[in-house]
Amino acid sequence: MKVACLPNPRKTYTQEEIASYLKQKGIVRWVKLGDIFSQEYDACVDGRETNPVVGNPGGDVSRLAEAVIAVGAVAGRHFNPGEILKVFDWYLSHMGRFYMHTDEHAMHHLAEFLNEGYGVKRMGGKKFHTAQEMYNFVTNPDPRLQVFLSRYLLDPRFVGCGHMKLMMTKPAQYGMSEKVLRSLSVAFFDTMWNVPERAGQLAYPMLPGDHKEGAVVSIVIPKEELTDKTMIPMVAPTDGKVSVFVNHPQVVQYLNKKVAYLLARDGKNIIKDLDVDPEAVMTHMEQLQNEGVRQTVSALAWGLPVYTFELGQ
């Protein structure tokens, strides 16, 4: 069978158009790097987010999964779900915020699935007519249905983050562990549903509409070494007209390093007999991050122009 490679059907943007977009009011917001974990959060690179973000493929769930896998690789061991839950709790305690997103398509497909057959029977006849109805239920379900619902929220068919879906369906290509991703997702939803004092630390937005990204944009800061006091530009991926994938490679590397060092330092207090070299953890995390970006860009942004913009105040 002959396969033809067709051009990307999305509208693409020139470098000049992106430069003009970045100059618009409200598209860029400057924040102190040290506030990212405590007061802000880094989001996914998804181009449907309307608020200024620090772009990191997958957001916190991707970073923490990479950290857990890197620590396990350096320590020469695998962690059970209970140990991964402890790492998740540690992350919330030390980093402050945790981001994982879904989208309207995932909620719509989940609603369709639950509205038929065993699903509607298990839901006691309850039906969902819109993605918003499904999302509202997912964020605050009947406690008796939590275990049932979580089974499907962990199904790649109903995962709204493209990067996370790829990691779950092609774990070997990402150097990823499906068990780690599932354990972190279970911890996320359990915290959102059952730990009210921590639920406010979680961000679980439902991104609207279709992917219309017309470029991949990397944002870099003209500074040799980042510190917690460095001012960094958060960028809105879309204003409703222009839509781009936004990535902050320097900031992501800095935040990954912080997580690697803190997790290595506190590892013995989280998991018994865990003792790892933070530099080795960081090196492995960088390898996973770089390969993950490469795989996702190839899968979701094939044919799009790639630009790097250096922004300074």
C-alpha distance (Angstrom), angle and dihedral (degrees) to the residues before:
residue distance angle dihedral
M1 . . .
K2 3.79 . .
V3 3.80 115.0 .
A4 3.80 119.9 -158.0
C5 3.82 121.1 -154.0
L6 3.79 104.9 -136.8
P7 3.81 123.7 -158.6
N8 3.80 117.2 -98.3
P9 3.84 105.0 -88.4
R10 3.81 94.3 -146.9
K11 3.78 122.5 100.1
T12 3.78 107.8 -101.8
Y13 3.80 126.1 -148.6
T14 3.76 132.1 -136.1
Q15 3.78 122.0 -127.7
E16 3.82 88.6 -108.0
E17 3.80 91.5 54.1
I18 3.81 91.4 51.6
A19 3.81 91.1 47.0
S20 3.81 88.9 53.4
Y21 3.80 91.0 47.3
L22 3.81 92.0 53.0
K23 3.81 89.9 54.5
Q24 3.79 93.5 58.0
K25 3.78 118.1 109.9
G26 3.80 113.5 -94.7
I27 3.80 96.6 13.9
V28 3.82 95.4 98.7
R29 3.79 123.8 42.0
W30 3.80 122.0 -178.2
V31 3.79 119.4 -139.4
K32 3.77 136.9 167.0
L33 3.80 111.1 -96.1
G34 3.80 91.7 -133.6
D35 3.81 89.6 60.9
I36 3.80 95.4 58.7
F37 3.78 94.5 92.0
S38 3.79 99.2 34.2
Q39 3.80 104.0 38.5
E40 3.81 105.5 10.7
Y41 3.79 133.8 26.1
D42 3.76 135.5 -141.6
A43 3.76 111.7 -115.6
C44 3.78 135.5 -161.4
V45 3.81 121.3 -75.2
D46 3.82 88.6 -112.4
G47 3.81 112.5 140.2
R48 3.82 95.7 -141.7
E49 3.82 96.3 74.5
T50 3.81 111.6 107.5
N51 3.82 97.9 -166.5
P52 3.82 123.6 79.5
V53 3.81 109.1 -93.4
V54 3.76 143.7 172.5
G55 3.80 102.0 -115.7
N56 3.80 117.8 -131.4
P57 3.83 120.1 156.1
G58 3.81 105.6 -104.7
G59 3.80 95.3 -3.3
D60 3.80 120.8 -127.4
V61 3.79 96.1 -18.7
S62 3.80 89.4 61.1
R63 3.82 93.6 45.6
L64 3.79 94.6 48.8
A65 3.81 92.5 45.2
E66 3.81 89.1 52.5
A67 3.81 90.1 47.9
V68 3.81 93.5 50.6
I69 3.81 91.9 47.7
A70 3.81 91.9 45.9
V71 3.81 92.6 49.9
G72 3.80 90.1 47.6
A73 3.81 91.8 49.5
V74 3.81 92.5 49.8
A75 3.81 92.7 44.4
G76 3.80 92.4 44.4
R77 3.78 94.8 -126.5
H78 3.80 144.6 98.7
F79 3.78 123.6 -125.8
N80 3.78 126.6 -132.9
P81 3.83 122.2 -132.0
G82 3.81 91.9 -98.6
E83 3.80 91.6 55.7
I84 3.81 91.3 46.8
L85 3.81 89.0 51.7
K86 3.81 88.7 55.0
V87 3.81 89.8 52.2
F88 3.83 89.8 49.8
D89 3.81 91.0 52.0
W90 3.80 89.8 47.5
Y91 3.81 90.4 51.4
L92 3.81 92.4 53.2
S93 3.80 91.1 47.5
H94 3.80 94.6 50.7
M95 3.81 104.4 29.6
G96 3.78 100.3 36.3
R97 3.81 101.8 -148.2
F98 3.80 136.6 53.7
Y99 3.81 126.4 -165.9
M100 3.79 130.4 -160.6
H101 3.79 123.3 150.2
T102 3.77 140.3 -157.4
D103 3.80 129.0 -171.0
E104 3.79 141.8 -139.4
H105 3.80 92.7 -99.3
A106 3.81 93.2 56.4
M107 3.82 92.1 47.3
H108 3.81 91.4 46.8
H109 3.82 92.3 51.1
L110 3.81 91.3 46.1
A111 3.81 90.5 50.9
E112 3.81 91.3 50.7
F113 3.80 90.6 49.7
L114 3.81 95.4 47.8
N115 3.80 92.4 45.0
E116 3.80 91.8 67.7
G117 3.79 139.8 58.7
Y118 3.77 118.4 -26.6
G119 3.80 91.6 0.5
V120 3.79 96.5 62.3
K121 3.81 90.1 42.7
R122 3.80 91.7 51.6
M123 3.81 89.8 47.1
G124 3.80 90.2 55.9
G125 3.80 93.2 -113.0
K126 3.79 93.9 -52.9
K127 3.81 113.3 146.1
F128 3.78 133.1 -167.0
H129 3.78 120.2 -140.8
T130 3.80 101.5 -176.2
A131 3.78 139.7 28.2
Q132 3.81 87.9 -113.8
E133 3.82 91.8 56.4
M134 3.79 89.8 50.4
Y135 3.80 91.9 47.8
N136 3.81 92.2 49.1
F137 3.79 89.7 53.1
V138 3.81 93.4 45.4
T139 3.80 92.0 53.9
N140 3.82 92.4 50.0
P141 3.82 111.5 17.5
D142 3.77 129.6 171.8
P143 3.85 103.6 -84.3
R144 3.80 89.6 -128.0
L145 3.82 89.8 61.4
Q146 3.79 99.6 45.0
V147 3.79 97.3 98.7
F148 3.81 91.5 44.8
L149 3.80 92.4 48.0
S150 3.81 95.7 45.5
R151 3.81 89.6 58.1
Y152 3.80 89.2 65.8
L153 3.79 97.3 37.5
L154 3.81 85.7 61.9
D155 3.81 92.0 50.7
P156 3.84 110.3 103.2
R157 3.81 89.1 -134.5
F158 3.80 88.6 68.2
V159 3.82 100.3 37.5
G160 3.79 111.1 110.9
C161 3.80 98.5 -162.7
G162 3.80 111.3 87.2
H163 3.81 93.9 -156.3
M164 3.80 92.6 50.5
K165 3.80 92.5 44.8
L166 3.81 89.9 53.7
M167 3.80 91.6 48.1
M168 3.81 89.8 52.2
T169 3.81 96.2 46.0
K170 3.83 97.5 38.8
P171 3.81 104.2 28.8
A172 3.81 95.0 153.2
Q173 3.80 92.4 57.7
Y174 3.81 90.1 52.1
G175 3.79 96.6 41.8
M176 3.77 82.8 -120.0
S177 3.81 133.8 145.1
E178 3.78 117.1 -134.3
K179 3.82 88.4 -157.6
V180 3.80 91.6 57.0
L181 3.81 92.5 47.8
R182 3.78 92.0 48.4
S183 3.81 93.0 46.9
L184 3.80 92.0 50.8
S185 3.81 91.2 46.8
V186 3.81 91.1 50.2
A187 3.81 89.1 50.2
F188 3.82 90.3 49.2
F189 3.80 95.8 51.6
D190 3.81 93.9 40.8
T191 3.81 89.4 53.3
M192 3.82 92.4 46.2
W193 3.79 92.0 50.4
N194 3.80 104.2 34.9
V195 3.80 111.1 21.6
P196 3.82 105.9 64.7
E197 3.80 93.9 175.3
R198 3.81 89.3 60.3
A199 3.82 101.0 32.1
G200 3.80 91.2 86.2
Q201 3.80 89.4 64.1
L202 3.80 91.5 62.4
A203 3.81 125.4 87.3
Y204 3.81 115.1 -159.9
P205 3.82 107.4 162.4
M206 3.78 124.4 175.8
L207 3.80 106.0 -133.4
P208 3.81 113.8 -144.7
G209 3.77 133.9 -129.5
D210 3.78 134.6 -7.7
H211 3.77 130.6 -36.5
K212 3.82 108.3 -93.9
E213 3.81 100.2 160.2
G214 3.78 112.0 155.0
A215 3.80 100.2 -173.2
V216 3.79 144.9 10.6
V217 3.80 109.5 -118.1
S218 3.81 123.7 -166.4
I219 3.79 115.1 -163.2
V220 3.80 117.1 -153.0
I221 3.80 132.0 178.9
P222 3.83 120.6 -133.2
K223 3.81 94.7 -125.9
E224 3.79 126.7 109.7
E225 3.79 96.0 -140.9
L226 3.79 126.8 19.8
T227 3.80 121.1 -140.3
D228 3.80 134.4 178.7
K229 3.83 87.2 -94.0
T230 3.81 95.1 55.2
M231 3.80 113.4 115.2
I232 3.80 110.3 -131.2
P233 3.82 131.4 -170.2
M234 3.78 116.1 -117.2
V235 3.81 109.3 -158.3
A236 3.81 130.9 -153.9
P237 3.83 108.2 -130.2
T238 3.80 92.2 -149.3
D239 3.78 141.9 17.6
G240 3.79 92.0 -169.2
K241 3.80 92.1 -90.3
V242 3.80 107.5 49.1
S243 3.81 117.1 43.7
V244 3.81 127.0 -174.9
F245 3.78 140.1 163.9
V246 3.83 106.0 -109.9
N247 3.79 122.5 -154.6
H248 3.83 129.3 177.9
P249 3.84 102.9 -165.2
Q250 3.83 97.4 173.3
V251 3.78 93.8 48.1
V252 3.80 92.6 44.9
Q253 3.80 90.2 51.6
Y254 3.81 90.9 49.3
L255 3.81 93.4 49.2
N256 3.81 91.8 44.7
K257 3.80 89.8 53.0
K258 3.79 90.9 50.9
V259 3.81 91.3 51.3
A260 3.83 92.0 46.1
Y261 3.80 93.2 52.1
L262 3.80 95.8 43.3
L263 3.80 92.7 46.5
A264 3.80 91.4 48.1
R265 3.81 89.9 48.7
D266 3.81 95.1 47.7
G267 3.79 97.1 33.5
K268 3.81 95.0 103.2
N269 3.79 90.0 55.2
I270 3.81 92.8 49.8
I271 3.80 103.0 40.9
K272 3.78 123.8 21.8
D273 3.82 116.3 -104.9
L274 3.80 93.4 1.0
D275 3.79 110.7 150.0
V276 3.81 119.9 160.2
D277 3.79 139.5 162.7
P278 3.83 108.9 -111.2
E279 3.81 93.1 -147.9
A280 3.79 90.4 55.3
V281 3.81 90.3 48.0
M282 3.79 91.1 49.4
T283 3.81 92.5 49.0
H284 3.80 91.4 52.0
M285 3.81 91.9 46.0
E286 3.80 90.3 52.7
Q287 3.79 90.7 51.6
L288 3.81 91.1 51.5
Q289 3.80 92.0 44.9
N290 3.81 94.5 49.5
E291 3.79 93.6 47.0
G292 3.79 91.2 45.5
V293 3.80 92.0 53.1
R294 3.80 91.0 47.5
Q295 3.79 93.3 50.0
T296 3.79 95.2 46.2
V297 3.79 95.5 45.0
S298 3.80 88.7 50.8
A299 3.81 91.5 49.7
L300 3.80 102.6 38.6
A301 3.80 105.9 22.5
W302 3.79 103.6 36.4
G303 3.79 110.9 152.2
L304 3.81 95.6 14.1
P305 3.81 120.6 125.6
V306 3.81 115.1 -107.8
Y307 3.80 119.1 -143.1
T308 3.79 135.0 180.0
F309 3.78 119.6 -151.3
E310 3.79 124.1 -169.1
L311 3.80 108.8 -150.9
G312 3.79 125.4 -169.1
Q313 3.78 131.3 173.0
